[in-house]
Every structure is written in C-alpha cells, then in structure tokens.
Amino acid sequence: MKGRNVFVIAQKEVADHLQDTGFLVLLAIYTIIIFSATYMSGSLVHQESSVLLGSINVKMIALFAPLIGIVLGFDAVVREQKSGSLNVLLTHPLFRDNIIAGKLLGSMLLLAAIIIFSVFVSIGTLLIFYGIEIEYTEIIRIFVFTILTFFYVSIFLGVAVLISTMVKDGTDSLTYNVVVWLFVGILFGATIKTAIAILTGDISNESVLITQLLNMAPIHHFAEAVVGRIDLGFGGFNSAGSAIGGIFDTEYTLTQCLIEFKTNIVVLIVTPAILFIIAFITFLRKDITL
C-alpha cells in the first residue's frame, strides 16, 4: 500500500467535509452548545476555583460530540459508491486498501482537530470571561481528557464508517447511525433503568447487573474515566461509580486515576480500533458495482 496514495485520499476526505455546508452548520451548532454550557457554569467554576471540574462540560461533550463522528463517517463509502466515484478511483493506480485507509485517516485527523478545538473553546471561554488561571497540572489532565474524548468519539466514527460500507443509501446510513447514537449514547442507561425497575422493582445503582450491562455502552467507560460516574446519558444512573472522581479529581494524582480507570481507558482505545479493522475488511470484500 503506497503511503502517498493514502494521504491523497485523506486530504480529499478532509476537503470534502470542509466544503460541506451541512457539516459546517453542525460544527457551528456544536461550538455554540459547548460555549453556552461553559459560560453558564463559569460563575460556579470561578467561585470554587475548580477549572478542571467546571471548564469543560463533560456531559454536553459526551452527548453531542458523537454526532461529529457520525457526520464524518455515515456516508464515507456509500456517497462515493452512489456517485460512481469509487469505480473512477479504482481506474487509477489505487487499491481498495488505499481508499478505505485514506478515508479513515482523513476522518480521524479532522475529528482530532475538532475535539481539540472544542476543548480550546471551553477553556478560552473561562479565560476570556472569568479570567481563571490554569495550572500546569490541570493542563496535563485536560490533555488526557482530550485524548480520551477523541477515542470515545472515534467509536461512533467507526460505527458510522462500518454502516456506510454495509448499506446502499446515504439516508439509510444516517438513520441507522442516529438510532445507534440515541440508544447507545443517550438512552442506554435510561432503558436499563426502566427495564430493571419493571422486572425487579429495584433501581439501586449498586446492582452488579446494572454495572455489567452499562459496560456495553461507550458512554459508561467515558463517564467513569473522566468524572467517575457510571452514566452520563439521559435519565440514566448519574451517581458516582468510583471513590475517585475520574481524571478531573485533583485529590488524587493523575497516575492513580489512570490506574483506577485502566479498564475503561483500554475499552475506549480498543473498541474504535476493532471497528476500524472490521470496516476495513468489510470494504475490501464489498461489491462496489452500481
């Protein structure tokens, strides 16, 4: 596989998204959401001098950042197939692995840039409007948070690209991805809570069954690693899941936090990698004729 071809496809993927009006509108809305949530919590942060706990609205990012991953990937393959450009690309000295690898790389690079930008929006809002100082140790934790957020959103990007390789219509791909986002990213905890309440009458957060079921949702691992809560979804279990309040708990060293949540971190890293591999193999075996 020629590396130059991969980077050319990656550049094309980034350019396509940056020229897409719908994507730019979504990015603007996402930025406004992050800015508004940070600004509203700014007074509380200022009073408590807790930049790490208040400067970044983790719940807003956990709920809405996956939409960026979905938009970046839901039509990555099906768009090219419907337009016939896949067949055109393959008439050039390009292999299938060049195409899918380039698309994944381009989407991941753009996703990383957006995640970093959203974090800067949160921190910049506090610096500009409240003049809050940020210490070196806090910057390190914010950096770790940015990396975890990237892997978390990459899970939805992986799902989006995988679905895009399996369906034949962009509308169907978007619909399936939105359903996945609503259920896995927002309503999973609430669904479990309702089901257990109906079946057992028990909605205690201490249930081993609840923890085991929540382990199936990426938002659980993200929430536990960042803020020490078992769920950040809508109507779910928002209580603490650990004595350590995630990587933002400054009462513990960052090393202690990383050791405590190593399982969650591993899941966040491994899951998108597996999804990308499956999408890669699926595309190589896909019939791309119209």
N, C-alpha and C positions, 0 to 999 in steps of 0.2 A: 504493500500500500504506500503510495507516494505521499509524503507528508505535505508537500506543496499543494497538491490537489485538495487535500482535506482542509487546509487553511483557506483556499479559494472558496470552497463551498461554505465554510464558516463565515467568511466575510459577506458572502451573498445572503446568508441567512440573517445576519445582523442587519444588513442594509434593508432587506425586505421588511423586517419588523419596524425599523425606524421610519420607514416610509408609509407604514400602515396607519391611517388616521384612527381606526378603532383602537389599536394598541396604544397610541399616544394619548387618546382620551382616557382609557383605563388607567394608564400610568399617572395622568394628571389627577384623576379622582382618588387613586391610591395615595398620592402625595398629600392631597388635601386632608384625607382621613388621618394620616399619620401626624400631620402638622396640628390639626384640630385637637386630636386626642392628647398630644403632648402639651399643647398650650393650656388646655383645660386642667391638666394635672400639675401645671407648673407651680402654682401657689403652694400646693401641698409639698412638692419637692423642695421648694425654697425654705419652707418652714422646718422641714425635717433634715435638710442638708443631705438628702439621700438621692444623689444623682442617678446611681445605678438602678434603684428601685422605681424611680419616677420618670426619668428622662425618656425611657423607651417604653411605650405602651405595648407590652408583650402580647396581651390578648388580642389587640387590634391586628398586630402583625401576624399572629398565629391564625386568625380567622380569614384575613383578606390577602395576605401575601401569596397563598397558594393559587389565587386567581391569575397572578402574573405567570406562574409556571404553566398553568393550563393554557393561557392565551399563547404563550411561546411555543407550545407543543401540539395543540389539538389538531392543527392542520399541516404539521410539518411534512408529512408524507402524502396525505390524501389530496392536499392542494396541488402538489406537483403532479400527482397521478391524473387528477381530473383535467388539469390544463394540458396534459401531454408532455410537459417539460421533462419528466423522468426519462421518457424514451429518447428525447433530444439529447439530454445529458449523457446518456449511455452510448450515443453515437460518437462521443468524444473519447479521448483516452482516459476514461474514468471507469472505475469499478464500483460495484454496489457498496462495498465497504467504505470507499472514499465518500460516497454521498451521505450515507447514514452517519458516519463518524463526523463528517463536517457539519451536518445539521445539529447533532448533539453538542459538538464543541461550540458552535456559534450560539446556540440557545443558552448553554451553561455560562459562557462568557458574559452575555447580555444580562442574564439573571444575576450573576455575581455583581455586576455594575449597579443594577437596580437595588439590590439588597444593601450594598454599601451606601448608595445614595439615600435610601430611606433612613438608615441609621444616622447619617450626617444631618438629615432634616430634623430628626428628633433632638439630637444634641445641639444643633445650631439654633433651634427654637428656644431652648433654655438659655443658651449663651447670649442670644440677642435680646430676649425679652426679660430675662430674670438675672442675667449676669452671674450665673452659677459657675463656680470654679470646678474643674475636673482634675482629679489627681492621677498620677501615673498608674497606680494600681487599678484605678477604675477604667482607664483606657484599655488596659490588658484584658479586663473582664468583658468590656464592650467588644473588643476584637474577637474573643472566643464566642461571644453571643452571635456576632455577625457570621462566623463560620458555621455555627450550629443552625442558624436560620437558613443559610444557603443550602445545607444538606436537607433540612426539613422541606423547604420549598422544592428542592430537586426531586423529592419523592413524587410530587404532583406533576412535575415536568416529565418524569419517567413514565408515569401512568398515561399522561396525555400523548406522548410520542408512541407508546405501545398501542394505545387505542387507535391512533391515527394510522398505524400500519395495518390494522385489522379491519377497518371499515372502508366503505367505498364512497362515503359522502361526508363533507365537512360539517354539515348541520348535525348529522347523527353523532359524529365525533364530539362536537361541542356539547351536545345534550348529555351524552354518557359521562363526559368529564365533569359537567356541572353536578350531575347526580352523585358522582363519587365525592366531589368536594362537599356537597351539602351533607351527605351521610357520614363520610369518614372524618371530615374536617370540622363539622359543626354539630351534627345531631347524634353522633355515635354515643356519647355519654348519656344524653337525654333518652335515647332509645333503650339503652341498657337499664337505666334507672327506672323507666316506665315498665319494662318487661319484668324486671325483678320484683318491683312493687306489686304488679298484678299476680305474678306466680307465687311469691313467698310473703308479700306484705312487708318485706324488710328493705329499707333503703339506706341502711348503715354503710358508711364509707369504709368500714373496717372489714367488710366481706372479702374473703380471699377470691371468691368467684368474680367479684367486680374487678379486682385488680388484674386477674388473669384475662378477662375479656377486654379491659381497657388497653392491655398490652398489644392488642391487634391494631390500635389506632396510632398513627404517627404523631398526632397532636398530644397524645398522652406522654410520649417519650420526650417531645419538645418541651412541654409544660413542666414535667418533672425535672429535667436537666436545667432549665433556665430559672424557674421560680419555685420549684419544689412542690408543685401541685399536681394532682393526679389527672386533672382535666381542665381545659380552658374553653371547651365547647359551650354551646347554648343550652342552658337548662341541665347541665350535667353535674358531675361531682367536683365542685370547686374547692374542696377542702385540701389541707396540706397532706402530702403523701410521704414526706420525709422530715426529719428533725432539722435538716439543712434546707434553707430556702433557695435552693438552686445555686447557680454560679454567681448570682447577684447578692448572695448572703455574705456580707463583708465580715461577719463574726467568725467566719472560717476562711482558711487560706484557699486560694484557687486550686492548689494541689489536692486538698481534702475534698473539695467539691467535685473535682474531676474523678477522683477515686470512688466517691459515693455514687456518682451517676454514670459510671463507666458503661454499664449495660445499656442505658438509654442512649448514650453517645454512640456506641457501637451500632445499635439498631439504626440510628439516624444516618450513619455513614454507609452501612452495608446495604440497606434497603434500596436507595436510588441506584447503587452500583448493580444490584441484581436486576432491577427494572430496565436499566440501560442495556445490559447484556441480553436480556430477553427480547427487547425491542430490536436490538442489532441483529440477532439471529432470525427473528421473525421477518425483518425486512429482506434479509438475504434469501429467504425461502419464499418470498411473496411473488405472486404473479402480478406484474405491473402493467400488463397489456390492458388497453381500454376496451 
